[in-house]
Amino acid sequence: MTGTAIVMMIVAMVTVWGGLIAAIVNLARHPEVAETEPESPPVEL
């Protein structure tokens, strides 16, 4: 592999893995709230 190919591979890997890590950190800091889910209809007895 040429030096240019190695550099481009590293840039692509950092972009993909960096985005994955950023998404995981974002979800860990701001989890989805369960209150936004629709409530089940009331059960009549």
All heavy atoms as a GROMACS GRO file, in nm:
protein
  329
    1MET      N    1   0.085  -0.119   0.000
    1MET     CA    2   0.000   0.000   0.000
    1MET      C    3   0.089   0.124   0.000
    1MET      O    4   0.191   0.129   0.067
    1MET     CB    5  -0.090   0.002   0.124
    1MET     CG    6  -0.199  -0.103   0.126
    1MET     SD    7  -0.300  -0.096   0.275
    1MET     CE    8  -0.414   0.032   0.230
    2THR      N    9   0.042   0.222  -0.069
    2THR     CA   10   0.118   0.347  -0.073
    2THR      C   11   0.086   0.430   0.050
    2THR      O   12  -0.010   0.405   0.123
    2THR     CB   13   0.080   0.428  -0.200
    2THR    OG1   14  -0.057   0.466  -0.189
    2THR    CG2   15   0.102   0.346  -0.326
    3GLY      N   16   0.168   0.529   0.073
    3GLY     CA   17   0.148   0.617   0.189
    3GLY      C   18   0.016   0.690   0.183
    3GLY      O   19  -0.053   0.708   0.285
    4THR      N   20  -0.025   0.730   0.062
    4THR     CA   21  -0.152   0.801   0.046
    4THR      C   22  -0.269   0.710   0.082
    4THR      O   23  -0.365   0.753   0.148
    4THR     CB   24  -0.168   0.849  -0.099
    4THR    OG1   25  -0.055   0.929  -0.133
    4THR    CG2   26  -0.294   0.929  -0.117
    5ALA      N   27  -0.262   0.584   0.041
    5ALA     CA   28  -0.369   0.489   0.072
    5ALA      C   29  -0.379   0.465   0.221
    5ALA      O   30  -0.490   0.456   0.276
    5ALA     CB   31  -0.345   0.358  -0.002
    6ILE      N   32  -0.269   0.456   0.288
    6ILE     CA   33  -0.269   0.435   0.433
    6ILE      C   34  -0.328   0.555   0.505
    6ILE      O   35  -0.410   0.541   0.597
    6ILE     CB   36  -0.127   0.403   0.483
    6ILE    CG1   37  -0.082   0.268   0.429
    6ILE    CG2   38  -0.121   0.405   0.635
    6ILE    CD1   39   0.063   0.235   0.456
    7VAL      N   40  -0.290   0.675   0.462
    7VAL     CA   41  -0.344   0.797   0.523
    7VAL      C   42  -0.495   0.804   0.502
    7VAL      O   43  -0.571   0.835   0.596
    7VAL     CB   44  -0.274   0.922   0.467
    7VAL    CG1   45  -0.346   1.048   0.508
    7VAL    CG2   46  -0.129   0.926   0.512
    8MET      N   47  -0.542   0.775   0.381
    8MET     CA   48  -0.686   0.780   0.354
    8MET      C   49  -0.760   0.673   0.434
    8MET      O   50  -0.872   0.697   0.482
    8MET     CB   51  -0.712   0.761   0.204
    8MET     CG   52  -0.670   0.880   0.120
    8MET     SD   53  -0.747   1.034   0.169
    8MET     CE   54  -0.916   0.998   0.133
    9MET      N   55  -0.700   0.555   0.452
    9MET     CA   56  -0.763   0.450   0.531
    9MET      C   57  -0.775   0.495   0.676
    9MET      O   58  -0.879   0.476   0.739
    9MET     CB   59  -0.681   0.322   0.523
    9MET     CG   60  -0.740   0.208   0.604
    9MET     SD   61  -0.642   0.058   0.600
    9MET     CE   62  -0.497   0.109   0.691
   10ILE      N   63  -0.672   0.557   0.730
   10ILE     CA   64  -0.675   0.605   0.868
   10ILE      C   65  -0.780   0.714   0.884
   10ILE      O   66  -0.856   0.715   0.983
   10ILE     CB   67  -0.535   0.652   0.912
   10ILE    CG1   68  -0.442   0.531   0.922
   10ILE    CG2   69  -0.542   0.728   1.044
   10ILE    CD1   70  -0.296   0.568   0.945
   11VAL      N   71  -0.789   0.806   0.789
   11VAL     CA   72  -0.889   0.911   0.796
   11VAL      C   73  -1.030   0.852   0.794
   11VAL      O   74  -1.117   0.893   0.871
   11VAL     CB   75  -0.870   1.011   0.678
   11VAL    CG1   76  -0.989   1.104   0.664
   11VAL    CG2   77  -0.742   1.091   0.697
   12ALA      N   78  -1.053   0.754   0.708
   12ALA     CA   79  -1.184   0.691   0.701
   12ALA      C   80  -1.216   0.617   0.831
   12ALA      O   81  -1.329   0.624   0.881
   12ALA     CB   82  -1.190   0.595   0.583
   13MET      N   83  -1.120   0.546   0.887
   13MET     CA   84  -1.143   0.472   1.010
   13MET      C   85  -1.172   0.568   1.126
   13MET      O   86  -1.262   0.542   1.207
   13MET     CB   87  -1.022   0.385   1.043
   13MET     CG   88  -1.008   0.267   0.950
   13MET     SD   89  -0.854   0.178   0.970
   13MET     CE   90  -0.868   0.119   1.137
   14VAL      N   91  -1.100   0.677   1.134
   14VAL     CA   92  -1.123   0.775   1.241
   14VAL      C   93  -1.261   0.837   1.226
   14VAL      O   94  -1.332   0.858   1.325
   14VAL     CB   95  -1.012   0.883   1.240
   14VAL    CG1   96  -1.050   1.002   1.326
   14VAL    CG2   97  -0.880   0.823   1.287
   15THR      N   98  -1.303   0.862   1.103
   15THR     CA   99  -1.436   0.920   1.080
   15THR      C  100  -1.546   0.825   1.124
   15THR      O  101  -1.639   0.864   1.196
   15THR     CB  102  -1.454   0.954   0.930
   15THR    OG1  103  -1.351   1.046   0.892
   15THR    CG2  104  -1.589   1.015   0.903
   16VAL      N  105  -1.536   0.699   1.084
   16VAL     CA  106  -1.640   0.602   1.117
   16VAL      C  107  -1.641   0.572   1.266
   16VAL      O  108  -1.745   0.581   1.333
   16VAL     CB  109  -1.621   0.472   1.035
   16VAL    CG1  110  -1.714   0.363   1.085
   16VAL    CG2  111  -1.644   0.500   0.888
   17TRP      N  112  -1.527   0.535   1.322
   17TRP     CA  113  -1.521   0.498   1.464
   17TRP      C  114  -1.544   0.620   1.553
   17TRP      O  115  -1.604   0.608   1.660
   17TRP     CB  116  -1.389   0.431   1.497
   17TRP     CG  117  -1.383   0.293   1.439
   17TRP    CD1  118  -1.313   0.254   1.328
   17TRP    CD2  119  -1.452   0.176   1.485
   17TRP    NE1  120  -1.336   0.121   1.304
   17TRP    CE2  121  -1.419   0.071   1.398
   17TRP    CE3  122  -1.539   0.153   1.590
   17TRP    CZ2  123  -1.470  -0.057   1.415
   17TRP    CZ3  124  -1.590   0.025   1.607
   17TRP    CH2  125  -1.556  -0.078   1.520
   18GLY      N  126  -1.498   0.736   1.511
   18GLY     CA  127  -1.521   0.858   1.589
   18GLY      C  128  -1.668   0.892   1.595
   18GLY      O  129  -1.720   0.933   1.699
   19GLY      N  130  -1.740   0.875   1.482
   19GLY     CA  131  -1.883   0.898   1.481
   19GLY      C  132  -1.957   0.801   1.570
   19GLY      O  133  -2.052   0.837   1.639
   20LEU      N  134  -1.913   0.675   1.569
   20LEU     CA  135  -1.976   0.575   1.655
   20LEU      C  136  -1.956   0.610   1.802
   20LEU      O  137  -2.050   0.605   1.882
   20LEU     CB  138  -1.918   0.436   1.625
   20LEU     CG  139  -1.970   0.323   1.712
   20LEU    CD1  140  -2.119   0.301   1.690
   20LEU    CD2  141  -1.892   0.196   1.685
   21ILE      N  142  -1.835   0.646   1.838
   21ILE     CA  143  -1.805   0.682   1.977
   21ILE      C  144  -1.883   0.807   2.018
   21ILE      O  145  -1.939   0.814   2.127
   21ILE     CB  146  -1.654   0.700   1.996
   21ILE    CG1  147  -1.584   0.565   1.982
   21ILE    CG2  148  -1.623   0.764   2.130
   21ILE    CD1  149  -1.433   0.571   1.975
   22ALA      N  150  -1.891   0.906   1.928
   22ALA     CA  151  -1.966   1.028   1.958
   22ALA      C  152  -2.114   0.997   1.979
   22ALA      O  153  -2.178   1.055   2.068
   22ALA     CB  154  -1.949   1.130   1.845
   23ALA      N  155  -2.170   0.906   1.900
   23ALA     CA  156  -2.310   0.870   1.916
   23ALA      C  157  -2.334   0.799   2.048
   23ALA      O  158  -2.433   0.825   2.117
   23ALA     CB  159  -2.354   0.780   1.800
   24ILE      N  160  -2.243   0.710   2.086
   24ILE     CA  161  -2.257   0.638   2.213
   24ILE      C  162  -2.248   0.735   2.330
   24ILE      O  163  -2.327   0.728   2.425
   24ILE     CB  164  -2.152   0.527   2.224
   24ILE    CG1  165  -2.184   0.417   2.123
   24ILE    CG2  166  -2.145   0.471   2.365
   24ILE    CD1  167  -2.074   0.313   2.109
   25VAL      N  168  -2.153   0.828   2.325
   25VAL     CA  169  -2.138   0.926   2.432
   25VAL      C  170  -2.262   1.015   2.440
   25VAL      O  171  -2.312   1.045   2.549
   25VAL     CB  172  -2.010   1.011   2.410
   25VAL    CG1  173  -2.008   1.132   2.502
   25VAL    CG2  174  -1.887   0.925   2.431
   26ASN      N  175  -2.316   1.055   2.325
   26ASN     CA  176  -2.435   1.139   2.323
   26ASN      C  177  -2.555   1.066   2.384
   26ASN      O  178  -2.631   1.125   2.461
   26ASN     CB  179  -2.467   1.181   2.179
   26ASN     CG  180  -2.578   1.282   2.172
   26ASN    OD1  181  -2.600   1.359   2.265
   26ASN    ND2  182  -2.651   1.282   2.062
   27LEU      N  183  -2.573   0.938   2.352
   27LEU     CA  184  -2.683   0.863   2.411
   27LEU      C  185  -2.662   0.839   2.559
   27LEU      O  186  -2.759   0.835   2.636
   27LEU     CB  187  -2.699   0.729   2.339
   27LEU     CG  188  -2.772   0.735   2.206
   27LEU    CD1  189  -2.770   0.600   2.137
   27LEU    CD2  190  -2.915   0.781   2.226
   28ALA      N  191  -2.539   0.824   2.602
   28ALA     CA  192  -2.512   0.804   2.744
   28ALA      C  193  -2.543   0.931   2.823
   28ALA      O  194  -2.594   0.925   2.935
   28ALA     CB  195  -2.367   0.762   2.765
   29ARG      N  196  -2.515   1.046   2.765
   29ARG     CA  197  -2.540   1.173   2.835
   29ARG      C  198  -2.685   1.214   2.829
   29ARG      O  199  -2.737   1.278   2.920
   29ARG     CB  200  -2.453   1.284   2.775
   29ARG     CG  201  -2.308   1.268   2.808
   29ARG     CD  202  -2.230   1.387   2.759
   29ARG     NE  203  -2.088   1.372   2.793
   29ARG     CZ  204  -1.993   1.451   2.750
   29ARG    NH1  205  -2.022   1.552   2.670
   29ARG    NH2  206  -1.868   1.431   2.785
   30HIS      N  207  -2.753   1.184   2.719
   30HIS     CA  208  -2.892   1.225   2.699
   30HIS      C  209  -2.974   1.104   2.655
   30HIS      O  210  -3.010   1.092   2.539
   30HIS     CB  211  -2.901   1.334   2.591
   30HIS     CG  212  -2.810   1.450   2.615
   30HIS    ND1  213  -2.833   1.542   2.715
   30HIS    CD2  214  -2.696   1.489   2.555
   30HIS    CE1  215  -2.737   1.632   2.712
   30HIS    NE2  216  -2.652   1.601   2.616
   31PRO      N  217  -3.008   1.016   2.748
   31PRO     CA  218  -3.085   0.897   2.710
   31PRO      C  219  -3.227   0.933   2.668
   31PRO      O  220  -3.279   1.037   2.706
   31PRO     CB  221  -3.086   0.812   2.837
   31PRO     CG  222  -3.065   0.909   2.948
   31PRO     CD  223  -2.980   1.019   2.892
   32GLU      N  224  -3.285   0.846   2.587
   32GLU     CA  225  -3.422   0.869   2.545
   32GLU      C  226  -3.515   0.851   2.664
   32GLU      O  227  -3.502   0.756   2.740
   32GLU     CB  228  -3.460   0.772   2.434
   32GLU     CG  229  -3.380   0.794   2.307
   32GLU     CD  230  -3.422   0.699   2.197
   32GLU    OE1  231  -3.520   0.624   2.217
   32GLU    OE2  232  -3.357   0.700   2.094
   33VAL      N  233  -3.609   0.941   2.678
   33VAL     CA  234  -3.701   0.938   2.791
   33VAL      C  235  -3.818   0.847   2.756
   33VAL      O  236  -3.878   0.858   2.650
   33VAL     CB  237  -3.751   1.080   2.824
   33VAL    CG1  238  -3.846   1.078   2.942
   33VAL    CG2  239  -3.633   1.171   2.851
   34ALA      N  240  -3.852   0.759   2.848
   34ALA     CA  241  -3.961   0.665   2.823
   34ALA      C  242  -4.097   0.733   2.826
   34ALA      O  243  -4.195   0.678   2.779
   34ALA     CB  244  -3.957   0.553   2.927
   35GLU      N  245  -4.106   0.855   2.880
   35GLU     CA  246  -4.233   0.926   2.889
   35GLU      C  247  -4.286   0.967   2.751
   35GLU      O  248  -4.403   0.997   2.736
   35GLU     CB  249  -4.218   1.051   2.976
   35GLU     CG  250  -4.185   1.019   3.120
   35GLU     CD  251  -4.157   1.144   3.201
   35GLU    OE1  252  -4.172   1.254   3.146
   35GLU    OE2  253  -4.120   1.132   3.317
   36THR      N  254  -4.201   0.969   2.651
   36THR     CA  255  -4.245   1.010   2.518
   36THR      C  256  -4.319   0.898   2.446
   36THR      O  257  -4.380   0.922   2.343
   36THR     CB  258  -4.125   1.055   2.434
   36THR    OG1  259  -4.033   0.945   2.423
   36THR    CG2  260  -4.057   1.175   2.495
   37GLU      N  261  -4.315   0.777   2.500
   37GLU     CA  262  -4.385   0.667   2.436
   37GLU      C  263  -4.534   0.679   2.464
   37GLU      O  264  -4.576   0.724   2.570
   37GLU     CB  265  -4.333   0.533   2.490
   37GLU     CG  266  -4.188   0.508   2.457
   37GLU     CD  267  -4.139   0.378   2.514
   37GLU    OE1  268  -4.219   0.303   2.575
   37GLU    OE2  269  -4.018   0.351   2.500
   38PRO      N  270  -4.617   0.640   2.369
   38PRO     CA  271  -4.763   0.653   2.391
   38PRO      C  272  -4.808   0.557   2.502
   38PRO      O  273  -4.756   0.448   2.519
   38PRO     CB  274  -4.823   0.612   2.258
   38PRO     CG  275  -4.717   0.535   2.187
   38PRO     CD  276  -4.585   0.586   2.240
   39GLU      N  277  -4.905   0.605   2.578
   39GLU     CA  278  -4.957   0.525   2.688
   39GLU      C  279  -5.053   0.421   2.633
   39GLU      O  280  -5.122   0.442   2.532
   39GLU     CB  281  -5.028   0.614   2.789
   39GLU     CG  282  -4.938   0.713   2.857
   39GLU     CD  283  -5.012   0.798   2.957
   39GLU    OE1  284  -5.127   0.763   2.991
   39GLU    OE2  285  -4.956   0.898   3.001
   40SER      N  286  -5.062   0.309   2.702
   40SER     CA  287  -5.156   0.206   2.660
   40SER      C  288  -5.297   0.249   2.700
   40SER      O  289  -5.315   0.319   2.800
   40SER     CB  290  -5.121   0.073   2.724
   40SER     OG  291  -5.122   0.084   2.864
   41PRO      N  292  -5.398   0.208   2.625
   41PRO     CA  293  -5.536   0.249   2.659
   41PRO      C  294  -5.578   0.187   2.791
   41PRO      O  295  -5.533   0.079   2.828
   41PRO     CB  296  -5.618   0.194   2.543
   41PRO     CG  297  -5.534   0.090   2.478
   41PRO     CD  298  -5.391   0.126   2.507
   42PRO      N  299  -5.665   0.255   2.866
   42PRO     CA  300  -5.709   0.201   2.996
   42PRO      C  301  -5.791   0.074   2.976
   42PRO      O  302  -5.865   0.059   2.880
   42PRO     CB  303  -5.795   0.313   3.054
   42PRO     CG  304  -5.833   0.397   2.938
   42PRO     CD  305  -5.724   0.384   2.836
   43VAL      N  306  -5.775  -0.016   3.069
   43VAL     CA  307  -5.846  -0.144   3.064
   43VAL      C  308  -5.971  -0.134   3.151
   43VAL      O  309  -5.964  -0.098   3.267
   43VAL     CB  310  -5.756  -0.258   3.116
   43VAL    CG1  311  -5.832  -0.391   3.116
   43VAL    CG2  312  -5.629  -0.267   3.034
   44GLU      N  313  -6.086  -0.161   3.090
   44GLU     CA  314  -6.212  -0.154   3.164
   44GLU      C  315  -6.243  -0.292   3.222
   44GLU      O  316  -6.237  -0.391   3.151
   44GLU     CB  317  -6.324  -0.109   3.072
   44GLU     CG  318  -6.304   0.032   3.020
   44GLU     CD  319  -6.419   0.076   2.932
   44GLU    OE1  320  -6.528   0.016   2.940
   44GLU    OE2  321  -6.399   0.172   2.857
   45LEU      N  322  -6.277  -0.295   3.348
   45LEU     CA  323  -6.310  -0.422   3.414
   45LEU      C  324  -6.459  -0.440   3.430
   45LEU      O  325  -6.538  -0.360   3.449
   45LEU     CB  326  -6.241  -0.432   3.550
   45LEU     CG  327  -6.090  -0.429   3.544
   45LEU    CD1  328  -6.034  -0.427   3.684
   45LEU    CD2  329  -6.038  -0.550   3.469
   0.00000   0.00000   0.00000
